[in-house]
Amino acid sequence: MTDKNEPLALVSGWVETESDLELDDQGRIVVAGELPIEVEAGKDRLLLTHRLTEPVTSDERVEELRSRLPGRASTIGGTVTAEEAGIQVVLTNSIYLDGLNHQTFSTALRDLIGAVDALGPRTIAPDLPNSFDESEPGEAAPEAPPVSAPAEPEPTREMAPAWVATHAVPPGGLSAWAEPNPKIQPSSHLEARVRVAVSERRGDWARVVGSNGWTGWVDARRLVELSKPETGAATEPAGIAEGSRRVNPLILAGALFTALSALLPWIDDGRNAMELTLKFLWDVEAQGEPFLGWGLMGLGALALGIAFLRKPLGPALLVGIATIATAVLFVAQLYRVLSDLGGGFEDLRDTIGFAPAVTVGGGILTLIGGAK
């Protein structure tokens, strides 16, 4: 690619396909409403750059930021310098133009975002809602215009009696205040992707609540709204705690049916799967261990574990099909033996027990439970 506008046009198209990305009026990539990343096409590579300025300068903070820069094995470069205006942090990542495609661009961009997140909380959040203007060094900051009068607008209550996550913190995190007042310092910092519930709004401010009862005020414009409210997810300012898992009743029933079928009659003379060889499924003349019952017990145990998974579809599909296939193969092999002896379907019906039907039922329950 020789035309510098060509890679920039490609990037513009790729950004439009990502729900959390957009281009601002300066051509920078904006991630979830913040974290602007500059894009520049050079002679042989595309350069992605994020610049961060912290107004508070201290040697300890400079060393802390330098210690969090990516290591030498990373493709991301970074510098931290202390200047009069504050601490200047620059992170860059690049992609060679001859290997530029949607995947390499997305990987490089996400790696850069991760490096920004790794820097940790900032001393002050950029672009505060209704924040006061910057002042020259040594001058007192002018009084900030009030976010809203204490009695107006009337607070809007949005939180249900039970805690329900309605929003997520964007990449880069958010500073939180004890009250909606830009003149005071933030009281804490919320990490990226933490789930919170919005319980009150005042202008550009939102009061958010975690499931543990923690509460604080943040910039409502930067919160990422969840497409579907999440319940039962414990959330704290420092991270996310997993909610309690629920057992899938259909897969649990399938597991019990499958394990129970090992103890029920597979042959009409009363023999159960603990007395039949597993190798009968592919060799009608085989005898001895391992027994079919242990295979069924194993399938039941697998189904029992799958019943506690949050996304059981794939594993439930495999175990359900294997369970049904076990019963079908057994019936097919038994019919083969009877056919060699001159028997037919009536003989099969008189010879087979009811345990294979229970096994098939267990497999079907496992499949249905995984699909729900």
LINSUL-V229760 format. One record per backbone hydrogen bond with DSSP energy under -0.5 kcal/mol. NH is the residue of the N-H (numbers start at 0). CO is the residue of the C=O. If there is no record, write none. Layout:
nh=NH co=CO
nh=NH co=CO
//
This chain:
nh=3 co=1
nh=5 co=2
nh=6 co=2
nh=7 co=3
nh=8 co=4
nh=9 co=5
nh=10 co=6
nh=11 co=7
nh=12 co=8
nh=13 co=9
nh=14 co=10
nh=15 co=11
nh=16 co=12
nh=16 co=13
nh=17 co=14
nh=18 co=16
nh=20 co=17
nh=21 co=29
nh=23 co=27
nh=26 co=23
nh=28 co=36
nh=29 co=21
nh=29 co=27
nh=30 co=28
nh=30 co=33
nh=31 co=19
nh=31 co=29
nh=33 co=30
nh=36 co=28
nh=37 co=48
nh=39 co=46
nh=41 co=39
nh=41 co=44
nh=45 co=94
nh=46 co=39
nh=47 co=92
nh=48 co=37
nh=49 co=90
nh=51 co=88
nh=53 co=86
nh=54 co=52
nh=56 co=54
nh=61 co=57
nh=62 co=58
nh=63 co=59
nh=64 co=60
nh=65 co=61
nh=66 co=62
nh=67 co=63
nh=67 co=64
nh=68 co=65
nh=73 co=70
nh=76 co=91
nh=78 co=89
nh=80 co=87
nh=82 co=80
nh=82 co=85
nh=85 co=82
nh=86 co=53
nh=87 co=80
nh=87 co=85
nh=88 co=51
nh=88 co=86
nh=89 co=78
nh=90 co=49
nh=91 co=76
nh=92 co=47
nh=94 co=45
nh=96 co=43
nh=98 co=95
nh=99 co=96
nh=104 co=100
nh=105 co=101
nh=106 co=102
nh=107 co=103
nh=108 co=104
nh=109 co=105
nh=110 co=106
nh=111 co=107
nh=112 co=108
nh=113 co=109
nh=114 co=110
nh=115 co=111
nh=116 co=112
nh=117 co=113
nh=118 co=114
nh=118 co=115
nh=119 co=116
nh=130 co=127
nh=138 co=135
nh=151 co=148
nh=155 co=200
nh=156 co=154
nh=157 co=198
nh=158 co=198
nh=164 co=229
nh=165 co=195
nh=166 co=195
nh=167 co=223
nh=168 co=193
nh=172 co=169
nh=173 co=189
nh=175 co=187
nh=176 co=216
nh=180 co=178
nh=183 co=180
nh=186 co=175
nh=187 co=175
nh=189 co=173
nh=190 co=236
nh=192 co=168
nh=193 co=190
nh=195 co=166
nh=196 co=208
nh=198 co=196
nh=198 co=206
nh=199 co=206
nh=201 co=204
nh=204 co=201
nh=205 co=217
nh=206 co=199
nh=207 co=205
nh=207 co=215
nh=208 co=196
nh=209 co=213
nh=211 co=234
nh=212 co=209
nh=215 co=207
nh=216 co=176
nh=217 co=205
nh=219 co=203
nh=219 co=217
nh=220 co=203
nh=221 co=218
nh=222 co=219
nh=223 co=167
nh=224 co=222
nh=225 co=165
nh=229 co=164
nh=231 co=162
nh=233 co=231
nh=235 co=238
nh=238 co=235
nh=240 co=233
nh=247 co=306
nh=248 co=246
nh=251 co=247
nh=252 co=248
nh=253 co=249
nh=254 co=250
nh=255 co=251
nh=256 co=252
nh=257 co=253
nh=258 co=254
nh=259 co=255
nh=260 co=256
nh=261 co=257
nh=261 co=258
nh=262 co=259
nh=263 co=260
nh=265 co=270
nh=266 co=270
nh=267 co=350
nh=269 co=266
nh=272 co=261
nh=272 co=263
nh=273 co=261
nh=274 co=271
nh=275 co=272
nh=277 co=289
nh=278 co=289
nh=279 co=276
nh=280 co=277
nh=281 co=278
nh=282 co=278
nh=285 co=282
nh=291 co=275
nh=292 co=272
nh=293 co=290
nh=294 co=290
nh=295 co=291
nh=296 co=292
nh=297 co=293
nh=298 co=294
nh=299 co=295
nh=300 co=296
nh=301 co=297
nh=302 co=298
nh=303 co=299
nh=304 co=300
nh=305 co=301
nh=306 co=302
nh=307 co=304
nh=308 co=305
nh=315 co=311
nh=316 co=312
nh=317 co=313
nh=318 co=314
nh=319 co=315
nh=320 co=316
nh=321 co=317
nh=322 co=318
nh=323 co=319
nh=324 co=320
nh=325 co=321
nh=326 co=322
nh=327 co=323
nh=328 co=324
nh=329 co=325
nh=330 co=326
nh=331 co=327
nh=332 co=328
nh=333 co=329
nh=334 co=330
nh=335 co=331
nh=336 co=332
nh=337 co=333
nh=338 co=334
nh=339 co=335
nh=340 co=336
nh=341 co=338
nh=342 co=337
nh=347 co=343
nh=348 co=344
nh=349 co=345
nh=350 co=346
nh=351 co=347
nh=352 co=265
nh=354 co=264
nh=357 co=353
nh=358 co=354
nh=359 co=355
nh=360 co=356
nh=361 co=357
nh=362 co=358
nh=363 co=359
nh=364 co=360
nh=365 co=361
nh=366 co=362
nh=367 co=363
nh=368 co=364
nh=369 co=365
nh=370 co=366
nh=371 co=367
//
